[in-house]
Amino acid sequence: MTARIFNQDIAFFIENLFLISSKYITNIVVITIRNHIF
């Protein structure tokens, strides 16, 4: 049971990490494009 909870926590952490990193990468791409345009 502890292992199951632990695995769920890892899956949740990885999912949040992916969402945060994808937003962060998107912001970097947008800023980079703006800097190149202007």
Chimera marker file (.cmm) of the C-alpha trace (Angstrom):
<marker_set name="trace">
<marker id="1" x="0.000" y="0.000" z="0.000" r="1" g="1" b="0" radius="0.5"/>
<marker id="2" x="2.826" y="2.383" z="0.833" r="1" g="1" b="0" radius="0.5"/>
<marker id="3" x="4.489" y="1.606" z="-2.500" r="1" g="1" b="0" radius="0.5"/>
<marker id="4" x="1.247" y="2.345" z="-4.343" r="1" g="1" b="0" radius="0.5"/>
<marker id="5" x="0.914" y="5.744" z="-2.654" r="1" g="1" b="0" radius="0.5"/>
<marker id="6" x="4.596" y="6.419" z="-3.311" r="1" g="1" b="0" radius="0.5"/>
<marker id="7" x="4.164" y="5.589" z="-7.010" r="1" g="1" b="0" radius="0.5"/>
<marker id="8" x="1.107" y="7.854" z="-7.228" r="1" g="1" b="0" radius="0.5"/>
<marker id="9" x="3.106" y="10.686" z="-5.665" r="1" g="1" b="0" radius="0.5"/>
<marker id="10" x="5.903" y="10.175" z="-8.206" r="1" g="1" b="0" radius="0.5"/>
<marker id="11" x="3.421" y="10.131" z="-11.097" r="1" g="1" b="0" radius="0.5"/>
<marker id="12" x="1.788" y="13.311" z="-9.755" r="1" g="1" b="0" radius="0.5"/>
<marker id="13" x="5.175" y="15.002" z="-9.323" r="1" g="1" b="0" radius="0.5"/>
<marker id="14" x="6.305" y="14.055" z="-12.847" r="1" g="1" b="0" radius="0.5"/>
<marker id="15" x="3.011" y="15.286" z="-14.313" r="1" g="1" b="0" radius="0.5"/>
<marker id="16" x="3.312" y="18.623" z="-12.497" r="1" g="1" b="0" radius="0.5"/>
<marker id="17" x="6.974" y="18.907" z="-13.481" r="1" g="1" b="0" radius="0.5"/>
<marker id="18" x="6.040" y="18.318" z="-17.133" r="1" g="1" b="0" radius="0.5"/>
<marker id="19" x="3.259" y="20.927" z="-17.017" r="1" g="1" b="0" radius="0.5"/>
<marker id="20" x="5.503" y="23.506" z="-15.336" r="1" g="1" b="0" radius="0.5"/>
<marker id="21" x="8.430" y="22.857" z="-17.682" r="1" g="1" b="0" radius="0.5"/>
<marker id="22" x="6.202" y="23.006" z="-20.774" r="1" g="1" b="0" radius="0.5"/>
<marker id="23" x="4.828" y="26.397" z="-19.668" r="1" g="1" b="0" radius="0.5"/>
<marker id="24" x="8.367" y="27.588" z="-18.912" r="1" g="1" b="0" radius="0.5"/>
<marker id="25" x="9.650" y="26.410" z="-22.312" r="1" g="1" b="0" radius="0.5"/>
<marker id="26" x="6.689" y="28.051" z="-24.051" r="1" g="1" b="0" radius="0.5"/>
<marker id="27" x="7.472" y="31.360" z="-22.317" r="1" g="1" b="0" radius="0.5"/>
<marker id="28" x="11.127" y="31.138" z="-23.385" r="1" g="1" b="0" radius="0.5"/>
<marker id="29" x="10.122" y="30.424" z="-26.993" r="1" g="1" b="0" radius="0.5"/>
<marker id="30" x="7.673" y="33.359" z="-27.049" r="1" g="1" b="0" radius="0.5"/>
<marker id="31" x="10.254" y="35.739" z="-25.546" r="1" g="1" b="0" radius="0.5"/>
<marker id="32" x="12.904" y="34.539" z="-27.996" r="1" g="1" b="0" radius="0.5"/>
<marker id="33" x="10.565" y="35.044" z="-30.972" r="1" g="1" b="0" radius="0.5"/>
<marker id="34" x="9.626" y="38.534" z="-29.768" r="1" g="1" b="0" radius="0.5"/>
<marker id="35" x="13.286" y="39.457" z="-29.350" r="1" g="1" b="0" radius="0.5"/>
<marker id="36" x="14.043" y="38.301" z="-32.889" r="1" g="1" b="0" radius="0.5"/>
<marker id="37" x="11.035" y="40.114" z="-34.391" r="1" g="1" b="0" radius="0.5"/>
<marker id="38" x="11.585" y="43.460" z="-32.657" r="1" g="1" b="0" radius="0.5"/>
<link id1="1" id2="2" r="1" g="1" b="0" radius="0.2"/>
<link id1="2" id2="3" r="1" g="1" b="0" radius="0.2"/>
<link id1="3" id2="4" r="1" g="1" b="0" radius="0.2"/>
<link id1="4" id2="5" r="1" g="1" b="0" radius="0.2"/>
<link id1="5" id2="6" r="1" g="1" b="0" radius="0.2"/>
<link id1="6" id2="7" r="1" g="1" b="0" radius="0.2"/>
<link id1="7" id2="8" r="1" g="1" b="0" radius="0.2"/>
<link id1="8" id2="9" r="1" g="1" b="0" radius="0.2"/>
<link id1="9" id2="10" r="1" g="1" b="0" radius="0.2"/>
<link id1="10" id2="11" r="1" g="1" b="0" radius="0.2"/>
<link id1="11" id2="12" r="1" g="1" b="0" radius="0.2"/>
<link id1="12" id2="13" r="1" g="1" b="0" radius="0.2"/>
<link id1="13" id2="14" r="1" g="1" b="0" radius="0.2"/>
<link id1="14" id2="15" r="1" g="1" b="0" radius="0.2"/>
<link id1="15" id2="16" r="1" g="1" b="0" radius="0.2"/>
<link id1="16" id2="17" r="1" g="1" b="0" radius="0.2"/>
<link id1="17" id2="18" r="1" g="1" b="0" radius="0.2"/>
<link id1="18" id2="19" r="1" g="1" b="0" radius="0.2"/>
<link id1="19" id2="20" r="1" g="1" b="0" radius="0.2"/>
<link id1="20" id2="21" r="1" g="1" b="0" radius="0.2"/>
<link id1="21" id2="22" r="1" g="1" b="0" radius="0.2"/>
<link id1="22" id2="23" r="1" g="1" b="0" radius="0.2"/>
<link id1="23" id2="24" r="1" g="1" b="0" radius="0.2"/>
<link id1="24" id2="25" r="1" g="1" b="0" radius="0.2"/>
<link id1="25" id2="26" r="1" g="1" b="0" radius="0.2"/>
<link id1="26" id2="27" r="1" g="1" b="0" radius="0.2"/>
<link id1="27" id2="28" r="1" g="1" b="0" radius="0.2"/>
<link id1="28" id2="29" r="1" g="1" b="0" radius="0.2"/>
<link id1="29" id2="30" r="1" g="1" b="0" radius="0.2"/>
<link id1="30" id2="31" r="1" g="1" b="0" radius="0.2"/>
<link id1="31" id2="32" r="1" g="1" b="0" radius="0.2"/>
<link id1="32" id2="33" r="1" g="1" b="0" radius="0.2"/>
<link id1="33" id2="34" r="1" g="1" b="0" radius="0.2"/>
<link id1="34" id2="35" r="1" g="1" b="0" radius="0.2"/>
<link id1="35" id2="36" r="1" g="1" b="0" radius="0.2"/>
<link id1="36" id2="37" r="1" g="1" b="0" radius="0.2"/>
<link id1="37" id2="38" r="1" g="1" b="0" radius="0.2"/>
</marker_set>
